[in-house]
């Protein structure tokens, strides 16, 4: 067990923490502009990464849709849990909206993508997800090996779902508690190049699977840009965290810590196991990529929730505290979840 923990810390979390630390130092010493870094992520690195991973993915459209739908279901059910707790504790509407945003919408991009890539790196041997998840081949035979675990390819669709939900459902929650327009969320989403990147990636995948080839101009360019996403996104996260740290209001922040870092992955595991036991088509992704989805359901609060709160005029201080402290404590909780997932024996 100590060896496993040391391996997780050195091979998975240490690179993440080092890059986040570099971002903190750059912010403190050079006063790098966080807004510019954020725009580089959203408008350049993320769309290129999505295009590259979708275009080269071995997942079918149905499997992509299944991962997307699972993420939607998890976020909605998390929202219901938060709403029930808020009603029971009689939390004010403004505070409850900040808690709901912090719990429901997690950092699937800046944190989740690097985590997925480091914990489950892409391998050379490729098998369809249906075989990897234990659904068998066309003749009903079960696979003899676990197959590849390309975490980044799967996490791409979690990130897509999270961005869509953040700027629609998230904006709606924020607007319901404060003054603002839900329409701004849809307008923001339309302006982002993420959806065009997804559509282009799906078309490129279809073209290649039907015997076509993509020009080197496209493949090399997107490969180079996408390769910089992990470093730039983590440096951006560090710069954002260094911008305005403060001592938090521990009661609401403590509730978010428990729900986001502990209950979130437990809830995701319950949903995935239920779909597995009931055999719900493309939603049955046990054991893979269920293992990854449980892990990345434990990542910290998304920075986008702070952008939403600032846009609407909500409790920005509480939201910023949730982003900061969930990121700090996630070092411990993610280590714990990785130990559990690698030793429990459910995922082969």
N, C-alpha and C positions, 0 to 999 in steps of 0.2 A: 504493500500500500504506500509506504513513504516513497518508493521508487516511482510509482505511478504518478503521485502528486508532483514530485520533482520534474518528471517528464512533461506533464501538462503545463506546469509553470514555465519551464524553459522553452518548450517547443511551440506552445499555443499562446499563452498569455504574455510572456516576456516580449516578443516582437510587437504586440499590440501596445503594451504599456510603454515601451521605449519610444515608439513613434508618437504616442500621445504626449509623452514627456518632452519630446522635441518640439511639438506644437506649443506646449506651455512656455518653453524657453524662448521660442521665436516671438511669442506674444509679449512676454515680459521684457526681453532685451531689445528687439527690433521693432516692436509695436506693429507687427504685420496686420494688415487689414483683414478682419474676419469676414466681412461682407464679401470681399473679393474672392477669398478662398471658397466661401460658400457658393458663389456663383460659378466658379470653375468646376466645382463638384456637380452641381445641378445641371449646368448647361453644356458641359464638355465631357467630363470623365464618366458620369453615370450613364448618359445615353450611349456612349461608345461601348461601355461595359455590357450594357443590356443587349445591344446589337450583336456584339461578338459572342456572348454566351448563348443567346437564343439561336443565332445562325449556326453555331457549331454544336448545339445541344443534341443529345440522343433521346431526349424526352419527346413524346408525341404531343400533339395539340391537346388531346384529352388529359394527359398526365399534367401538362402545364395548367390546364383549367382546374384540375383537381387540387393542386397545391394552392392555386389562387383562391378557390372556394373555401378550402380549409382555413386559410388565414382570415377570410371574411367572417366565417362562423365563429372562430375563436375571439376575434375582436368584439363582435356583437355580444357574445355571451359574457365576456369580461365586463362589458358595459352594464349588462343586467346585474351582475354581481355587485359592482360599485354602486349602482342605483339603489339596490336593496340595502346595502350597508349604510348608505347616506340617509335613506329614509329612517332606518332603525336608530341611527345615532343623531338624527335631526341636524345634519350638517347644512350650513347655509348654501344657497344655490350657487353663489360665486365660488366658494371654496370647493364645493362638490364638482363643479365643472372643471376646475384645475386638476383635482384628483383624478377624475375620469379620463381626462386627456393624458395625464402622466402614466396611468395604468394601462389604458387600452392601446396606445400608440407607442411602439418601442423602436429603438434605433436599429432597424433591420439593414440599413445601408452602411453608414460610417463605422458601425461596430459589428453588426451582424455579418456583413459580407467578408471582412477580414477573418472573423472568427470561424465562419463556415469554411473558408479557403484553407486556413491553417489546421483546423481540427479534422477536416475531411478533404484532403487535397485530391485533385484529379489524378486518375491513374490511366495507364495506357490501354488496358483491356476494357472494352465497352460492351455492355449488355443492356437490353431494354429494361426500363424501370419495372415492367410487369414481372420480369424474371427476378430482378433484385429484390422486389418487395414480396417475393414468395408466391406470386399468383400463378407461376408455372408458365410453360410454353404452350403453343397452340395444340399440341397433342396431349396436354394435361400433365406432362412430366415436370417434376420439381427440379429446380436448378441444383447443381452439385456444389456451387461456390457462391459466396455472398455477392460477388460482382463488384463493380466500381462504386465508389462513393464520391461523386463530384459535388461537393457541398456548395460551391459557388454557383453552379448551374441551377440548383434547386432554389438557393437563397435569392436568386435574381427575381423569381416570381413572387416570393414572399415580399420582397422590397416593392415590387410593382403594386401588389395589393395594398400594402401599407401606405404608399404614397397616395393611391386613389382614395382610400378610406380617410386619410388624414385631411385631405382638402375637400372632402364632401361631408362625411359623417362627423369628422372632427370639427369642421367649421360650423356645422349645424349645432353641435353641442355647445360650442363657445358662444354662438350667436343667441342660442336659447337662454343663456344665463346672463348675457351682456348685450349692449347695444351693438348692432352690426348686421351685416347682410350675408346670408348663406350663399347668395349668388357670387360673392367675391371668391369663395372657395372654388366654385366651378370654373370661374374665369382664370384663377391662378393655375388650376390643373390643366386647362386647355393651353395655356401659354407655355407650359413646361414641355421640353423636348423628349420627355420620357416615353410617352405613348407613341409618338412617331418612331422612336428608336425600337420599341417593341414590335410595331407593325413591320418595319423594315427588316428586323431580325427574323420574324416569322416567314416573310416572303423570301428572304435569302435562304432560310433553311429548306423551304419547299423547292426552291430552284436547284439547290445542291442535291437534294434527295431524288430529284427527277433527272439527274445526269448533268446538270449545269455546273459551271465553275465560276467563282467570284474572281474579279480582277485583283491582281496583287496590290494595286493602288488602294483598294478598299480594305482587303484583309490585313495588310501590313500596317496601314494607318490606324485602323481600329485596334489592332493588337498592341501597338505601341501606346496608344492613349489609354486603353483599358488596363494595361499593365501598371499604369501610374495611379489607378484609383485607390488601391489599398493604402499606399503611403500618403497620398494627398488627403484622403478622407480622415485618416487617423490624426494627421497633423492639424487638420481643420478642427477636429473634435477637441484636441488639446488646447488650441487657441481659443475656442469658444468657452471651454471650461475655465480658462485662466482669466477671462474677461471680467467676471464679477462674482467671485466666490464670497459667501457670507455664512454666518451661523444661522441655521434654519429654525423654523417653527416645527419642533420635532414631532408633535402629535400628528398633523396631516402628512408630513414627510415620512414618518415611521409607518403609517398606514400604507402609503405608496410603496415603500421598500418591501413590505411583506407581500403585498398583492402583486407587484411587478416582478420581483426577483424570485419569489418562492411559489406563490399560488399560480402565477401565469404558466410556468412549465408544467405544474401538476395538472392544471386544467387542460392544457394542450394534450398531455399524455392521456387523460381520461377521454377526451373527444376522439383522439386517434384510435384508442383501443376499442371504443364503442363502435366506430365505423368498421374496424377490423372484424369484430365479433359478429356484426350484422351484415358484413359483406356488401357495403354500399358502393359498388362500382369503382369509379376513379378515386373515391374518397378513402378507399382501403389502401393505405400506403405503408402498412406495417410489414416488415420491420424497417425498411428504408424507402423513402427518406423520413419516416417517422422519427428516427433517432435524431436527425438534424433539426427537425421542426421543434422538437422538445427542447433541444439545447438553445436554439436561437430565440425561443419564446421567453428565455430568461435574461435577455439583454436589457440594458438600461432604457430609460425614457428617451423618446426621440427628441432631438433638438427642434424639429419642426413644430412641436407643441408650443414651444416658447414663441416662435414666429407667429403662430395663430393667436396666442394670447395677447401679444403686443398689437396685432392688427385689430383685434376686437376691442381691446381695452379692458382685459380681465386681470386676474391676480398674477401678474408677471413675476413678482418676487417668489411666490410659492412654486410656480412652474419652473423657474430657473433653479431653485433649490432642489427640486425633484430630479432635474436633469443631472445636476452636479453630484448629488449624494447617491443616486442609483448607480452612476458610473463608478464612483469610488468603491461602494460596497460590492459591486458586481465582480470585482477581482476575486473575492472570497466565494461568492455564491456560484459563479460560473465554474470555478475550480471544483467545487463540490458536485455540481451537476455532471461535469465531465467524468469525474470519478465514478459516480453512480451509473452513468450510461455505459461506461466501459467495463464495469464489473458485474452488473446486475444479471447479465446473461440472456436478456430478452431479445437482443438484436443480432445475435449470432457473432 
